Amino acid sequence: MANKVNVAIIGLGFGAEFIPIYQRHPNAGMYAICQRNAEKLNQIGNAFGVEKRYERYEDVLKDPNVNFVHINTPIPDHAPMAIAALKAGKHVMSTVPMATTIAECKVIVDLVKKTGLKYMMAETVVYSREFLYLKELNEKGELGKIQFLQASHQQDMDGWPNYWPGLPPMHYATHCVGPCLALVKGEAEYVSCFGSGNIRKELISKYRSPYAVETCHIKIANSDLTARIYRSLFDTARQYRESFDVYGTKKAFEWPLVEGEEPVIHTAKQPEPQIPQRVKVPDYAHLLPPEIQEFTAKGVYDMKENVHLSFLQGSGHGGSHPHLAHEFVSALADGRDPFPNAVQSANWTCVGLCAHQSALKGGALVKLPEFTRLAKAKKGKARARKK
């Protein structure tokens, strides 16, 4: 592959925040943007100086200069757009979740296997500064033996349009699943999930999902570990929260209860008052090329004018955006799989889809499909070589 890879960003909500990152990345060409709303397309294109603009996704896929698409569209569009791109010979990075059905996940995994193209689900939490801090602690052995992991994602989605009303909580669970599996380099084997409470009757009809909260236990394959995750979207009083807690024999880490607070580290074998301590999580900009290190800070700026653009969200999801862009661009440049790759993305996504199936069955165990199991796939290849 050439030194630079050309990206077309599809969807310009928070997707627009990636424009200046790609513009500055030494191995990326910020080639095109795509948005159905012509006014917004031109507003953002003019602000960032992106000349190539498309209102139709089909036209993006016909452009031979596009090496990969970065999909930032509504959830129901992720899989169809990813599938179309792979069939058109484009690499794909897509925001979460990978798909809304297990069948769609399998189509994407099969296409990646067939074409040799790369797919990455852009899970923000596993590139957030908090996760990178935990990853570093774990790799240094400071956590000791990990004994348990848990994560939550809670948000009040009342008033959100289109597909959101009544969405089963676990259908959008990767922010919880990803960090639990990524930290221990594991994959889900099976799940058990319970629904709790009820949402309003008018919200139930679309997905026939009654639960206000869904709580899932994940059995991590080839491990003595389980992880607990829980999700809520409607009729549960809680401010927005993505959390991740890890309990080891030497240290434990707990995400703050309220946004803006610092997390807590608990250290074993200390006098009781000294066990918990607030910790300031460092910035991991040093892991990135110098040209994009400043994007780990909160907010996204038009670097040419150095003014904040009010039509962008500016959150950066824990400083993850430049790490996500760099991971995929460098994976393409190096000819390696990104993290998470297609199989791993399917495993993380299908945890939630299988969990909702389990909740509807009163907590019955539901196994993850074999196509989502990287270890199973490697064993299959090894058996094939022996034959």
N, C-alpha and C positions, 0 to 999 in steps of 0.2 A: 504494500500500500504506500502511496505517496506520503511525503512528510506531513502534509496537511489534509485533514478530512473535512469535507463540506457538510454542514448541518442545516436542515430546514426545521425550524421550530413550528410545531402545529398547536395552535391554541395560545392566546396571548393574555391569559389571566395572570397567574403567577409565572406562567411560562416565559413572559417577557423579561422576568428577572434574570434569565439565563443569557439574554442577548449580549450584554457587556462582558460577561464571563467568557463566552465563546470568542468575542471580538478580540479579547486580550490573550487568550490561550495560544501558546506558541505552535501548537499542532492542529488548531481548529480554524476552519474558514466559516465565519458566520454568514452563510450564503443566502438563505431565504427565510421568510416568515409566511405563515398561512393563517388566515382568520376570515370567517364568513362575513363579518361586519366590516364593510369597506372603510367606514369612517374610522373605526378603531385601528384597522390595519394600517391605514395611512398615517394616523396620529403617531403610532408607535414606530412605524418605519421611518417617518421624518425625524422623530426625536433621536433615534439611534443611527440614522444614516444607512439603513438597510435598503438597498435598491430593489432586490428581487422580492416581489410580493405576490402572493397567490390568495385568491378567494376560494378556490376549489382544490381539495386534497388530491383529487384525481390528476390534476395538472402537476402537482408536486412530484407525484410518483412517476410521471412521464419524463421528468427532467433528468437527463443523464449526468448532470453535474452534482446531483444530490447523492452523497455517500450514505448518510443516515438521517432518519427522522427522529425528532425528540417530541413525543406526544404528550400534550398537557391539556387534554380535552375532558369532557364529562365522562364519568365512570363507564356508562354503557358503550361508549365509543372506543375504549382502549383496545379491546381484543379485535374487533373488526378492522380497525385502522392498522394494528400491528400485523395482522394476517395479510392484509392487502399490501403492506409495505414489503414484507418478506417475499411474497409472490412476485413483487416488482423488482426484487433484487436489492432492496435497501436494508441496511442494518437498522435496528430499532432500539431506542431507549424510550420507555414509557413510564409515566407516573403511575402510582398505585391506585387500585390493585391491578394485577395482570389481566384479569377477566372477571366476568360475573357468573360463569359456569365452569364446571370441571371439563366439559367437552371442549370449550374454547381454549383452555389451558393446554390441553393435549394437542390441539391443532398447532398451536404456536411451538410447542416443544418438538413436534414431528417435523415442522417446516425448518426449524433451526438445524435439526439433525440432517435433513435432506439437502439443504442448500449450503450449509457451512457458514451461513451468516450469523452475526452476533445479536443477541437480545439481552437487555438488562432492564429489570424493573427498578426504577429510581426510588428506592425506599430511603426516605430522608433520615429516619432515626438512626440507621446504622452508619451514617456519616456525620451525625451531629457531634458537637464537641463533647457532650456528656458520654456518648457511647465510645468515642475515641479515647477518652480518659479511662473508662472502664476496661477497654481492650488493652490499653497499655499496662494498667495495674495487673490484669490477668496474665499477660505475657511475661511480666516481671516476677510472677509468683506471689504478689502481695496479697491477693485474695485468699490464698491457700486453695484447698479443694472446694470447688463450688458445690453447694448442697441444694440450692433451690433458686429459681428465678420467677419473677412475676412482672407483669406489665399491664397497663390499662390505657385506654383511649376513650375519653368521655367528651361529648360535645352536644349542645342543645341545637338541633337542626330545625326547630320550628321556624316556619317562614321561608325556608329554602325552597327553590322552585323545582319543577320537572320531576326527576327520578327519586329525589331524596325522601319525600314523605312516606313513612312506613318501611323504609329500607331495613332489612334484618341487620342488627348490629354487627354480627360476625361476617357479613358480606364485605366489610371494609375493615379488616382486622390486621393488616400487615404491619401497621405501626406498633402493634403489640407483639406480633409473632416474630417479626424480623430480628429485633435485638436479642430475644431469648435464644433463638437458634444460632444466630451469627456469633454471639459471644463464645459459645462452646463448640462452634464449628460442627453443629449437629443438624439433623433433619428429623422432622416429625414422622413417627411410625403410625400412631393412632391417636384419636381424641375422644373425649367425653365432655359433653356440654349440657348445661341446664339453663333454661329460660326462667326469668323471674319477673314478676309483676306483669302489668298489661298496659299497652298504649291505648289511646282513644280509638273508639270503634271506626271512626272515619279514616284513620291511618292504616288500619289492618287490611283493608280490602285489596290493595294493589299487589302486595306480596304474600298475603295470607299469613303474616307473621305477627303474633300478638305481643311479643316480649318487649318489655322496657329495658331489660338488662340480660345479656347472655354471658355466662361464665364458663370458661373452658379449661380443662386440664389437657396438656399435651404430653404424651409419652415420647421422649427423645430416643431415637433408635440407637441400639448398641451402647447403651448408657444406663446408669442407675438414676438418671435425673428425670424429673417432670417439671413442667412450667405451668403457671396459672395465668390466664389472661381474662380480662373482662372489658365489655364494651357497652356503651349506652348512647342513644341518639335522640330519643324523645321521652318526654314526661318523666325525666329524672333531673332533679335540681342539682346541677354541678357545673361549675365554670369549665371552660376548655382545659383539658389536661391530657398530655401524653406523659406516661410515667414508666420507669423501669427500675426495679429493685433486684439486687443480686446479693445472696447470702453465702459467704464462704467461711471456711474454718478460721481464717486469720482476720479477714475484714469483710464488712458488708457495706453496700452502697444503697442509699435510698434517695430517689428522685424527690425534689421538693413538692410539698402538698399544694403550694400556691405558686403560680408563675411569678418569676422575679426573685424568688428566694434561692439561696444557695443550697445545694444538696448536702446530705449528711453522710459521713463515713463513721461506721462503728468499728472499733478495734478491740479484738479479744484480749483477755488477760490483763485488762486495765482496771484500776479502781472504778467503781460504778459511775461516779460523776464524769469520769474522763472517757468513757466508752464512746459516746457520740460527740462528733465535732463537725461543725460546718466547714466545707471545703470550697475554695474557689477553683472552678474547673478552668484549666488553661486553654488558650487558643491554639489550635493545631494547624495554623497557617503554614508552619515550616514544612509540612508534608506536601505542599503544593509548589508549582513553579512560581518564581517571584512575581511574574506578571499578573497573577490572579490571587495573590495572598490576601490582599485587602478586602476581598469579597467575603471573607469569613466573618467580618463585622456585620452587625444588624443593619438592614436597609440596603437598597440597591441604588446606585447613582449613575447618572449620565456623566462619565468621567471627563468627557470633553468640556462640558460646561460646569461640572461639579455641583449640580443642583439636584435635589431629590425630585423624582418624577411622581406626582401625586396619584397618577392612575395605576401605579404598581403597588402590590401589597407590601413589599419591603420587609418581609419576615425573615427570609433566608433559612427558615426551618433549622434553627440551631447551628447556623454556619455551614450547613451541609451542601448547599448548592454548588459551590466551586469544587468540592470533593467529588460530587456526583459527575459533573461535567468532565473533570480530569480523569476519573476512573474509566469512563467509557471511551473518551478520546484516546487515552494511552493504551487501552486494551486493543483498540482498532489499529493503532500505530505499531504495537508490539505483536499483533496476531495472536493474542491470548483471549481466553474467556474473561468477561467482566465479572464483578461480584455485585449482586447475585446474578448468575447466569440464568438461562431459560428454565432449566430443571429446578434450580433452587428457588427461583421466582414462583414457579408452579407449586412447589411444596409449601411455601409461605402463604400463597393465596388460597390453596386448597385446604389448608388448616381451617380457615374461616368458613369456607363453603361446607366442608365436612362437619364442622362444629355445629352449624345451623341444622344440618340433617340430624345430628345427634340430639339436639335440643327438641326437635319435633318428635323424636322417638323416646323422649323421657330420659335422656342421658345415656343411651346405648352407645357402646364402643363402635366407632367408625374408623376403619383403616384408611390411610392415605393411599391413593392410587399408585401403582408401581412405577408409572412413568414419571412421578414426582420424586422418586428415590434415586439420588445420584449413586449411592453405594450399590443399589441393585443393578443399575445400568452398567457400572464398572465390572461387577461380577459377571454379568451377561456377556460383556465383551471378552473377558478373560476366558470364559468357557468356550466362546466361539473361536478364539485363537488356538486353544488346545485341540479342538476338533480339526 
